[in-house]
Amino acid sequence: MGRRLFSWFILFLALAAPLRGTLEEISKQDWNKINAYRIPEGHPAKQKLDQICSNARVFANLDAMLAAGFAKAKPQHHTRIIVTRHPDLPGYMIKAYLDDQAYHSERPEYYYWLKRIEGSRRIQKTIDENNFGHLLKVPKKWIYQLPENPSAQEGALAKHFILVEDDMNIVGRKKNIRMWRRCATEELLYALKVVMLKDRFHDCAKPANCPFSVDGRVALVDTQSFDKRHVKFFKLNNALSQPMKQFWFSITDQQ
């Protein structure tokens, strides 16, 4: 009899618990953070996204995303994140996880959006405090909550938020490598070192994470890897000319 009651109790808990991927799972503390970083009602990107997402489950899968007009994109290698643009959202980029994707590292999508926004605000604060704005820039980022209806398909892991951020208008990969070799200065390297060290951004020095933009400034686009034990200054080494590499070694205490 005791075992039967225990089995019924376990079944009750399972039925009473929120389904994986529901808004009810989000803690009050996380809701407070989400609301603090939510895209403002009057923001032009918010108004366009409301229109785009109102009649279809746009981020259900890649086909749905393409049908809604978003640019074709593949999940990125490590994070599996989707990075895309929409012609009705000039000047902005969208980062998303799709309903048919599993959670990355068993964490819901908003966990990463909160980290990325906090990191970008930390970087901007350091840039402002040190007057590095002529050398470095970082995208502003906001959370956009997707409409609950249309709802996710049965069996899918519903995602409820996407990330909206400024398009930094960065140069292509090959040109970025050339610019780091030819355009890096001691002033720029010192500024990058200060920003990385202030909040211990361990992966900002990877050239793909600190690309040059068309306006000549370096855009810091990897903003979630802060408060880390190790800062990977060495990732920029091979992109620099020999004189700039020696300077970079000297200010980052590389052996």
Backbone as CSV, one residue per row, in Angstrom:
resi,resn,N_x,N_y,N_z,CA_x,CA_y,CA_z,C_x,C_y,C_z
1,MET,0.826,-1.202,0.000,0.000,0.000,0.000,0.862,1.255,0.000
2,GLY,1.954,1.204,0.791,2.841,2.347,0.875,3.497,2.651,-0.465
3,ARG,3.909,1.599,-1.182,4.540,1.792,-2.478,3.559,2.403,-3.487
4,ARG,2.296,1.961,-3.416,1.286,2.483,-4.339,1.046,3.973,-4.088
5,LEU,0.958,4.346,-2.813,0.775,5.762,-2.491,1.963,6.597,-2.967
6,PHE,3.164,6.031,-2.785,4.364,6.742,-3.219,4.358,6.937,-4.730
7,SER,3.923,5.900,-5.468,3.869,5.996,-6.928,2.875,7.066,-7.375
8,TRP,1.707,7.093,-6.691,0.705,8.106,-7.021,1.227,9.511,-6.710
9,PHE,2.006,9.630,-5.633,2.569,10.923,-5.250,3.556,11.412,-6.306
10,ILE,4.417,10.515,-6.807,5.390,10.869,-7.839,4.664,11.291,-9.117
11,LEU,3.602,10.560,-9.475,2.838,10.903,-10.665,2.195,12.279,-10.515
12,PHE,1.674,12.557,-9.320,1.060,13.869,-9.067,2.076,14.993,-9.246
13,LEU,3.280,14.798,-8.721,4.317,15.822,-8.853,4.681,16.044,-10.315
14,ALA,4.748,14.954,-11.066,5.103,15.073,-12.473,4.048,15.845,-13.250
15,LEU,2.762,15.572,-12.938,1.682,16.250,-13.640,1.550,17.704,-13.206
16,ALA,1.862,17.974,-11.957,1.722,19.327,-11.435,2.876,20.229,-11.845
17,ALA,4.030,19.639,-12.138,5.205,20.443,-12.493,5.015,21.085,-13.857
18,PRO,5.550,22.278,-14.073,5.438,22.920,-15.385,6.196,22.131,-16.436
19,LEU,5.695,22.142,-17.664,6.379,21.468,-18.750,7.703,22.153,-19.028
20,ARG,8.678,21.386,-19.431,9.986,21.933,-19.751,9.847,22.925,-20.905
21,GLY,10.356,24.121,-20.678,10.274,25.128,-21.711,9.122,26.094,-21.539
22,THR,8.451,26.081,-20.393,7.332,26.994,-20.177,7.790,28.223,-19.403
23,LEU,7.013,29.284,-19.528,7.339,30.517,-18.819,7.250,30.339,-17.311
24,GLU,6.419,29.382,-16.859,6.247,29.162,-15.417,7.528,28.692,-14.748
25,GLU,8.461,28.190,-15.535,9.733,27.709,-14.970,10.654,28.856,-14.541
26,ILE,10.435,30.035,-15.074,11.350,31.141,-14.846,11.164,31.704,-13.439
27,SER,12.248,31.829,-12.720,12.185,32.321,-11.352,11.880,33.814,-11.329
28,LYS,11.420,34.294,-10.181,11.132,35.722,-10.020,12.386,36.551,-10.222
29,GLN,13.502,36.044,-9.726,14.773,36.760,-9.872,15.149,36.921,-11.344
30,ASP,14.970,35.853,-12.123,15.291,35.941,-13.548,14.306,36.839,-14.285
31,TRP,13.034,36.808,-13.884,12.057,37.703,-14.507,12.448,39.170,-14.267
32,ASN,12.938,39.472,-13.071,13.368,40.837,-12.778,14.494,41.268,-13.715
33,LYS,15.433,40.361,-13.974,16.542,40.667,-14.874,16.044,40.815,-16.307
34,ILE,15.173,39.913,-16.720,14.626,39.973,-18.081,13.908,41.295,-18.312
35,ASN,13.085,41.681,-17.356,12.332,42.931,-17.497,13.246,44.151,-17.535
36,ALA,14.360,44.074,-16.805,15.307,45.190,-16.806,15.977,45.362,-18.170
37,TYR,16.113,44.279,-18.912,16.817,44.307,-20.195,15.862,44.188,-21.388
38,ARG,14.577,44.276,-21.134,13.590,44.119,-22.205,13.659,45.305,-23.181
39,ILE,13.481,45.034,-24.455,13.509,46.095,-25.463,12.339,47.045,-25.229
40,PRO,12.571,48.347,-25.257,11.495,49.302,-24.959,10.340,49.203,-25.950
41,GLU,9.152,49.539,-25.487,7.958,49.462,-26.326,8.080,50.346,-27.564
42,GLY,8.679,51.511,-27.426,8.768,52.425,-28.551,9.940,52.182,-29.486
43,HIS,10.728,51.159,-29.202,11.904,50.881,-30.034,11.441,50.413,-31.420
44,PRO,12.036,50.948,-32.494,11.604,50.564,-33.838,11.736,49.070,-34.126
45,ALA,12.766,48.434,-33.590,12.928,46.996,-33.799,11.825,46.212,-33.097
46,LYS,11.380,46.697,-31.946,10.290,46.040,-31.215,9.008,46.056,-32.044
47,GLN,8.695,47.193,-32.633,7.477,47.319,-33.423,7.509,46.413,-34.651
48,LYS,8.656,46.331,-35.310,8.780,45.465,-36.478,8.691,43.991,-36.090
49,LEU,9.342,43.618,-35.002,9.292,42.226,-34.556,7.875,41.827,-34.165
50,ASP,7.138,42.748,-33.558,5.738,42.461,-33.231,4.960,42.093,-34.493
51,GLN,5.212,42.809,-35.566,4.524,42.529,-36.825,4.971,41.200,-37.421
52,ILE,6.274,40.961,-37.425,6.819,39.758,-38.042,6.371,38.494,-37.308
53,CYS,6.320,38.573,-35.978,6.077,37.376,-35.161,4.609,37.166,-34.784
54,SER,3.726,38.024,-35.248,2.339,37.967,-34.769,1.513,36.846,-35.378
55,ASN,1.852,36.400,-36.583,0.981,35.453,-37.280,1.576,34.067,-37.470
56,ALA,2.816,33.867,-37.052,3.456,32.563,-37.255,4.473,32.313,-36.159
57,ARG,4.762,31.040,-35.921,5.797,30.649,-34.970,7.139,30.763,-35.689
58,VAL,7.646,31.986,-35.750,8.767,32.335,-36.611,10.031,31.548,-36.276
59,PHE,10.272,31.313,-34.992,11.502,30.638,-34.591,11.247,29.183,-34.173
60,ALA,10.290,28.559,-34.841,10.033,27.137,-34.599,11.180,26.291,-35.129
61,ASN,11.672,26.639,-36.308,12.754,25.890,-36.964,13.323,26.772,-38.076
62,LEU,14.317,26.277,-38.778,14.968,27.075,-39.814,14.021,27.414,-40.955
63,ASP,13.163,26.470,-41.340,12.225,26.719,-42.437,11.250,27.842,-42.078
64,ALA,10.756,27.838,-40.844,9.823,28.880,-40.406,10.518,30.237,-40.372
65,MET,11.757,30.239,-39.961,12.525,31.477,-39.896,12.730,32.061,-41.295
66,LEU,13.070,31.196,-42.249,13.268,31.645,-43.624,11.961,32.140,-44.234
67,ALA,10.876,31.432,-43.943,9.574,31.822,-44.477,9.156,33.201,-43.981
68,ALA,9.624,33.587,-42.802,9.289,34.893,-42.233,10.206,36.004,-42.754
69,GLY,11.162,35.639,-43.591,12.020,36.650,-44.199,13.388,36.806,-43.589
70,PHE,13.708,36.025,-42.567,15.032,36.125,-41.960,16.081,35.477,-42.861
71,ALA,17.295,35.976,-42.783,18.381,35.459,-43.609,18.742,34.041,-43.201
72,LYS,19.149,33.257,-44.174,19.550,31.881,-43.921,20.760,31.850,-42.989
73,ALA,20.735,30.970,-42.016,21.844,30.869,-41.057,21.920,29.452,-40.525
74,LYS,23.130,29.018,-40.254,23.356,27.712,-39.631,23.710,27.914,-38.166
75,PRO,23.369,26.951,-37.311,23.799,27.054,-35.912,25.320,27.179,-35.830
76,GLN,25.795,28.093,-35.001,27.231,28.261,-34.852,27.863,27.028,-34.211
77,HIS,29.137,26.856,-34.471,29.797,25.579,-34.159,29.693,25.183,-32.689
78,HIS,30.072,26.069,-31.797,30.119,25.690,-30.379,28.801,25.949,-29.659
79,THR,28.282,27.152,-29.784,27.093,27.532,-29.013,25.796,27.048,-29.647
80,ARG,25.825,26.723,-30.946,24.634,26.316,-31.719,23.632,27.450,-31.881
81,ILE,24.049,28.659,-31.613,23.176,29.818,-31.709,22.930,30.165,-33.176
82,ILE,21.756,30.714,-33.458,21.421,31.198,-34.789,21.629,32.714,-34.810
83,VAL,22.431,33.198,-35.757,22.664,34.635,-35.920,22.117,35.032,-37.283
84,THR,21.164,35.953,-37.301,20.494,36.273,-38.556,20.099,37.749,-38.607
85,ARG,19.630,38.159,-39.766,19.138,39.517,-39.991,17.798,39.435,-40.712
86,HIS,17.095,40.567,-40.745,15.826,40.648,-41.468,15.818,41.969,-42.225
87,PRO,15.365,41.980,-43.479,15.381,43.228,-44.258,14.554,44.356,-43.645
88,ASP,13.578,44.015,-42.817,12.772,45.046,-42.157,13.394,45.543,-40.858
89,LEU,14.585,45.018,-40.535,15.277,45.416,-39.309,16.687,45.905,-39.633
90,PRO,16.812,46.910,-40.487,18.157,47.397,-40.832,18.861,47.971,-39.612
91,GLY,20.136,47.617,-39.486,20.916,48.130,-38.362,20.889,47.240,-37.139
92,TYR,20.194,46.090,-37.235,20.092,45.198,-36.082,20.369,43.756,-36.491
93,MET,20.834,42.995,-35.539,21.025,41.557,-35.703,20.154,40.830,-34.692
94,ILE,19.790,39.604,-35.043,18.979,38.767,-34.173,19.762,37.506,-33.828
95,LYS,19.771,37.167,-32.550,20.346,35.897,-32.113,19.236,35.093,-31.453
96,ALA,19.180,33.817,-31.797,18.051,33.009,-31.349,18.445,31.545,-31.200
97,TYR,17.685,30.857,-30.373,17.637,29.406,-30.374,16.233,29.020,-30.823
98,LEU,16.122,27.948,-31.584,14.862,27.540,-32.187,14.156,26.483,-31.342
99,ASP,12.836,26.403,-31.523,12.050,25.434,-30.752,12.542,23.997,-30.952
100,ASP,13.072,23.706,-32.131,13.505,22.330,-32.388,14.950,22.069,-31.964
101,GLN,15.548,23.024,-31.243,16.891,22.832,-30.701,16.824,22.502,-29.213
102,ALA,17.750,21.665,-28.769,17.896,21.410,-27.334,18.525,22.622,-26.674
103,TYR,18.395,22.721,-25.361,19.091,23.779,-24.630,20.592,23.584,-24.780
104,HIS,21.312,24.678,-24.962,22.769,24.603,-24.984,23.277,24.469,-23.553
105,SER,24.060,23.422,-23.303,24.610,23.152,-21.971,23.520,23.122,-20.899
106,GLU,22.317,22.673,-21.298,21.199,22.492,-20.364,20.733,23.784,-19.713
107,ARG,20.964,24.905,-20.387,20.496,26.184,-19.850,19.528,26.828,-20.834
108,PRO,18.443,27.437,-20.346,17.476,28.083,-21.241,18.088,29.265,-21.966
109,GLU,17.477,29.622,-23.083,18.059,30.654,-23.942,18.254,31.981,-23.228
110,TYR,17.320,32.345,-22.341,17.421,33.666,-21.709,18.640,33.771,-20.794
111,TYR,19.145,32.647,-20.304,20.359,32.670,-19.494,21.502,33.323,-20.278
112,TYR,21.632,32.945,-21.544,22.712,33.483,-22.373,22.437,34.921,-22.782
113,TRP,21.175,35.255,-23.006,20.870,36.651,-23.361,21.195,37.576,-22.187
114,LEU,20.870,37.167,-20.979,21.182,37.978,-19.805,22.688,38.158,-19.653
115,LYS,23.440,37.088,-19.858,24.898,37.179,-19.750,25.465,38.124,-20.801
116,ARG,24.990,38.009,-22.030,25.513,38.834,-23.113,25.208,40.312,-22.878
117,ILE,24.016,40.611,-22.367,23.654,42.000,-22.127,24.469,42.570,-20.971
118,GLU,24.598,41.819,-19.895,25.395,42.310,-18.769,26.830,42.565,-19.204
119,GLY,27.387,41.642,-19.990,28.751,41.812,-20.461,28.918,43.037,-21.336
120,SER,27.964,43.271,-22.231,28.064,44.439,-23.112,27.994,45.735,-22.310
121,ARG,27.177,45.752,-21.266,27.074,46.961,-20.441,28.342,47.182,-19.627
122,ARG,28.966,46.111,-19.174,30.242,46.256,-18.468,31.302,46.834,-19.393
123,ILE,31.359,46.309,-20.620,32.350,46.804,-21.583,32.114,48.270,-21.896
124,GLN,30.850,48.635,-22.130,30.545,50.032,-22.441,30.949,50.953,-21.294
125,LYS,30.734,50.499,-20.078,31.108,51.305,-18.910,32.618,51.546,-18.888
126,THR,33.399,50.506,-19.161,34.856,50.653,-19.162,35.309,51.540,-20.311
127,ILE,34.691,51.389,-21.475,35.016,52.256,-22.612,34.757,53.719,-22.250
128,ASP,33.607,53.982,-21.646,33.250,55.363,-21.290,34.189,55.932,-20.223
129,GLU,34.498,55.130,-19.212,35.339,55.601,-18.113,36.751,55.949,-18.573
130,ASN,37.210,55.285,-19.636,38.582,55.480,-20.102,38.683,56.241,-21.420
131,ASN,37.551,56.733,-21.902,37.539,57.484,-23.166,38.139,56.686,-24.316
132,PHE,37.707,55.431,-24.413,38.188,54.552,-25.482,37.231,54.514,-26.677
133,GLY,36.232,55.385,-26.706,35.193,55.301,-27.726,35.671,55.493,-29.151
134,HIS,36.823,56.142,-29.342,37.358,56.313,-30.695,38.110,55.064,-31.161
135,LEU,38.304,54.104,-30.257,39.044,52.883,-30.569,38.169,51.628,-30.556
136,LEU,37.257,51.576,-29.596,36.470,50.368,-29.359,34.982,50.697,-29.312
137,LYS,34.180,49.714,-29.609,32.732,49.849,-29.453,32.144,48.482,-29.135
138,VAL,30.921,48.490,-28.619,30.251,47.254,-28.241,28.774,47.422,-28.576
139,PRO,28.115,46.384,-29.066,26.695,46.536,-29.430,25.789,46.664,-28.209
140,LYS,24.786,47.517,-28.331,23.703,47.531,-27.356,22.831,46.300,-27.619
141,LYS,22.322,45.718,-26.542,21.564,44.475,-26.675,20.308,44.536,-25.825
142,TRP,19.241,43.902,-26.336,17.964,43.868,-25.625,17.330,42.488,-25.769
143,ILE,16.469,42.165,-24.825,15.686,40.933,-24.895,14.311,41.243,-25.492
144,TYR,13.900,40.431,-26.450,12.555,40.529,-27.015,11.802,39.250,-26.667
145,GLN,10.623,39.396,-26.054,9.812,38.231,-25.708,8.915,37.867,-26.878
146,LEU,9.018,36.632,-27.329,8.198,36.147,-28.437,6.747,35.983,-27.993
147,PRO,5.790,36.185,-28.891,4.387,35.961,-28.534,4.142,34.505,-28.131
148,GLU,3.259,34.302,-27.176,2.917,32.934,-26.766,2.110,32.207,-27.831
149,ASN,1.397,32.968,-28.634,0.618,32.396,-29.731,1.047,33.037,-31.045
150,PRO,1.268,32.235,-32.091,1.120,30.776,-32.130,2.115,30.081,-31.189
151,SER,1.679,28.985,-30.611,2.503,28.268,-29.644,3.420,27.276,-30.355
152,ALA,4.379,26.764,-29.596,5.309,25.774,-30.141,4.576,24.465,-30.435
153,GLN,5.107,23.727,-31.400,4.521,22.439,-31.736,4.676,21.461,-30.580
154,GLU,3.765,20.515,-30.499,3.818,19.508,-29.437,5.132,18.739,-29.520
155,GLY,5.777,18.582,-28.392,7.049,17.874,-28.336,8.266,18.755,-28.524
156,ALA,8.063,20.008,-28.958,9.187,20.933,-29.136,9.528,21.599,-27.811
157,LEU,10.736,22.079,-27.718,11.194,22.779,-26.523,11.037,24.278,-26.772
158,ALA,9.913,24.832,-26.334,9.563,26.218,-26.661,10.622,27.198,-26.176
159,LYS,10.997,28.108,-27.044,11.861,29.219,-26.673,10.999,30.477,-26.619
160,HIS,11.251,31.326,-25.647,10.368,32.465,-25.406,11.018,33.820,-25.641
161,PHE,12.333,33.825,-25.848,13.041,35.096,-25.971,14.099,35.006,-27.063
162,ILE,14.302,36.123,-27.751,15.426,36.263,-28.667,16.232,37.491,-28.241
163,LEU,17.423,37.615,-28.787,18.288,38.751,-28.486,18.348,39.675,-29.693
164,VAL,18.120,40.945,-29.452,18.228,41.976,-30.491,19.452,42.814,-30.167
165,GLU,20.294,43.041,-31.159,21.478,43.854,-30.884,21.868,44.704,-32.079
166,ASP,22.575,45.784,-31.796,23.065,46.655,-32.861,23.983,45.878,-33.794
167,ASP,23.817,46.106,-35.082,24.730,45.548,-36.075,25.987,46.403,-36.087
168,MET,27.119,45.811,-35.810,28.372,46.542,-35.718,29.027,46.803,-37.067
169,ASN,28.437,46.305,-38.136,28.955,46.554,-39.490,30.439,46.196,-39.581
170,ILE,30.743,44.975,-39.216,32.137,44.525,-39.182,32.616,44.121,-40.572
171,VAL,33.914,44.136,-40.753,34.502,43.724,-42.028,34.537,42.202,-42.100
172,GLY,34.806,41.668,-43.285,34.884,40.226,-43.467,36.082,39.608,-42.761
173,ARG,36.077,38.292,-42.658,37.108,37.585,-41.890,38.518,37.864,-42.410
174,LYS,38.732,37.753,-43.718,40.072,37.940,-44.274,40.539,39.386,-44.104
175,LYS,39.631,40.321,-44.341,40.010,41.726,-44.177,40.304,42.025,-42.719
176,ASN,39.574,41.412,-41.810,39.823,41.624,-40.383,41.240,41.201,-40.003
177,ILE,41.670,40.060,-40.515,43.031,39.588,-40.233,44.057,40.575,-40.786
178,ARG,43.811,41.066,-42.000,44.747,42.039,-42.592,44.797,43.320,-41.771
179,MET,43.630,43.751,-41.291,43.605,45.006,-40.529,44.288,44.857,-39.185
180,TRP,44.159,43.700,-38.544,44.880,43.508,-37.289,46.395,43.525,-37.533
181,ARG,46.812,43.015,-38.668,48.240,43.002,-38.974,48.757,44.413,-39.296
182,ARG,47.929,45.200,-39.978,48.404,46.484,-40.502,47.967,47.694,-39.668
183,CYS,46.823,47.601,-38.994,46.216,48.791,-38.383,46.299,48.829,-36.858
184,ALA,46.693,47.728,-36.245,46.774,47.720,-34.781,47.844,48.704,-34.310
185,THR,47.512,49.451,-33.264,48.450,50.410,-32.680,48.627,50.097,-31.192
186,GLU,49.641,50.687,-30.609,49.850,50.494,-29.174,48.661,51.036,-28.385
187,GLU,48.103,52.145,-28.833,46.942,52.726,-28.151,45.755,51.765,-28.171
188,LEU,45.507,51.151,-29.330,44.394,50.206,-29.453,44.625,48.979,-28.586
189,LEU,45.819,48.431,-28.622,46.115,47.230,-27.840,46.008,47.510,-26.339
190,TYR,46.473,48.672,-25.924,46.356,49.019,-24.505,44.884,49.100,-24.095
191,ALA,44.060,49.725,-24.931,42.636,49.838,-24.623,41.991,48.458,-24.534
192,LEU,42.316,47.573,-25.461,41.753,46.222,-25.450,42.164,45.479,-24.189
193,LYS,43.416,45.626,-23.802,43.903,44.968,-22.592,43.157,45.451,-21.354
194,VAL,42.921,46.764,-21.255,42.221,47.331,-20.097,40.805,46.766,-20.013
195,VAL,40.103,46.735,-21.142,38.729,46.234,-21.153,38.682,44.758,-20.769
196,MET,39.567,43.965,-21.327,39.571,42.537,-21.036,39.870,42.261,-19.575
197,LEU,40.827,43.016,-19.023,41.270,42.747,-17.662,40.288,43.267,-16.616
198,LYS,39.594,44.360,-16.928,38.692,44.973,-15.949,37.668,43.980,-15.413
199,ASP,37.001,43.260,-16.318,35.990,42.285,-15.904,36.350,40.869,-16.317
200,ARG,37.632,40.667,-16.638,38.176,39.351,-16.937,37.370,38.639,-18.021
201,PHE,37.329,39.299,-19.194,36.727,38.700,-20.391,37.757,37.768,-21.015
202,HIS,37.545,36.482,-20.897,38.640,35.567,-21.223,38.781,35.281,-22.715
203,ASP,37.802,35.643,-23.561,37.894,35.245,-24.964,37.782,36.424,-25.925
204,CYS,37.879,37.647,-25.425,37.708,38.825,-26.285,38.842,38.997,-27.285
205,ALA,40.015,38.464,-27.010,41.170,38.707,-27.874,41.198,37.830,-29.113
206,LYS,40.313,36.897,-29.221,40.213,36.117,-30.458,39.796,37.058,-31.577
207,PRO,40.535,37.124,-32.696,40.220,38.108,-33.737,38.767,38.101,-34.191
208,ALA,38.144,36.939,-34.233,36.728,36.869,-34.633,35.817,37.509,-33.599
209,ASN,36.296,37.623,-32.361,35.496,38.216,-31.285,35.792,39.700,-31.082
210,CYS,36.819,40.195,-31.747,37.136,41.635,-31.687,37.461,42.120,-33.092
211,PRO,36.511,42.014,-34.010,36.776,42.387,-35.400,36.784,43.897,-35.607
212,PHE,37.515,44.313,-36.617,37.428,45.699,-37.053,36.089,45.923,-37.741
213,SER,35.567,47.135,-37.605,34.336,47.505,-38.294,34.663,48.490,-39.399
214,VAL,33.681,48.782,-40.223,33.887,49.661,-41.365,34.328,51.054,-40.926
215,ASP,33.897,51.487,-39.742,34.285,52.831,-39.278,35.686,52.876,-38.673
216,GLY,36.413,51.745,-38.696,37.793,51.715,-38.224,37.968,51.317,-36.779
217,ARG,36.874,51.285,-36.017,36.958,50.862,-34.623,36.860,49.342,-34.504
218,VAL,37.344,48.826,-33.395,37.226,47.400,-33.107,35.935,47.174,-32.319
219,ALA,35.143,46.222,-32.780,33.868,45.899,-32.132,34.054,44.681,-31.236
220,LEU,33.676,44.807,-29.984,33.781,43.697,-29.040,32.441,42.958,-29.037
221,VAL,32.417,41.818,-29.705,31.143,41.138,-29.952,30.934,39.892,-29.092
222,ASP,31.971,39.439,-28.395,31.805,38.310,-27.466,31.700,38.891,-26.061
223,THR,30.490,39.001,-25.548,30.294,39.741,-24.293,29.802,38.882,-23.140
224,GLN,29.787,37.567,-23.288,29.253,36.748,-22.198,30.330,36.056,-21.376
225,SER,31.600,36.180,-21.799,32.653,35.411,-21.129,33.406,36.243,-20.096
226,PHE,32.677,36.832,-19.143,33.331,37.690,-18.147,33.448,36.981,-16.791
227,ASP,34.227,37.602,-15.908,34.484,37.062,-14.567,35.113,35.668,-14.625
228,LYS,36.016,35.487,-15.581,36.701,34.211,-15.738,38.058,34.235,-15.041
229,ARG,38.533,33.065,-14.710,39.817,32.970,-14.012,40.983,33.340,-14.937
230,HIS,40.914,32.853,-16.176,42.003,33.086,-17.115,41.548,34.027,-18.225
231,VAL,42.389,34.991,-18.563,42.145,35.898,-19.674,43.079,35.477,-20.812
232,LYS,42.515,35.115,-21.941,43.297,34.501,-23.018,43.865,35.559,-23.967
233,PHE,44.803,36.321,-23.466,45.441,37.342,-24.286,46.135,36.732,-25.509
234,PHE,46.619,35.514,-25.375,47.426,34.885,-26.424,46.663,34.681,-27.725
235,LYS,45.336,34.731,-27.690,44.569,34.456,-28.903,44.754,35.520,-29.980
236,LEU,45.274,36.683,-29.595,45.513,37.732,-30.577,46.937,37.698,-31.129
237,ASN,47.799,36.936,-30.520,49.235,36.984,-30.846,49.527,36.856,-32.339
238,ASN,49.018,35.815,-32.957,49.372,35.509,-34.341,48.749,36.463,-35.354
239,ALA,47.817,37.295,-34.923,47.202,38.255,-35.838,47.991,39.545,-35.938
240,LEU,48.982,39.731,-35.076,49.686,41.014,-34.992,50.999,41.009,-35.759
241,SER,51.419,42.189,-36.183,52.764,42.343,-36.741,53.781,42.107,-35.618
242,GLN,55.023,41.880,-35.990,56.039,41.577,-34.983,56.212,42.695,-33.950
243,PRO,56.276,43.961,-34.357,56.401,45.029,-33.332,55.200,45.092,-32.399
244,MET,53.988,44.945,-32.956,52.794,45.006,-32.117,52.675,43.759,-31.235
245,LYS,53.164,42.640,-31.735,53.151,41.421,-30.928,54.061,41.588,-29.709
246,GLN,55.229,42.180,-29.910,56.146,42.407,-28.797,55.521,43.357,-27.773
247,PHE,54.838,44.391,-28.240,54.170,45.311,-27.319,53.051,44.594,-26.567
248,TRP,52.253,43.801,-27.278,51.156,43.037,-26.664,51.686,42.083,-25.603
249,PHE,52.790,41.426,-25.903,53.423,40.543,-24.919,53.813,41.323,-23.666
250,SER,54.347,42.515,-23.871,54.861,43.273,-22.724,53.758,43.771,-21.802
251,ILE,52.606,44.153,-22.358,51.540,44.717,-21.510,50.620,43.651,-20.951
252,THR,50.704,42.431,-21.493,49.836,41.343,-20.988,50.623,40.304,-20.198
253,ASP,51.915,40.583,-19.974,52.762,39.705,-19.151,52.816,38.277,-19.679
254,GLN,52.822,38.145,-20.985,52.992,36.808,-21.570,54.463,36.454,-21.594
255,GLN,54.749,35.212,-21.322,56.139,34.732,-21.293,56.576,34.302,-22.692
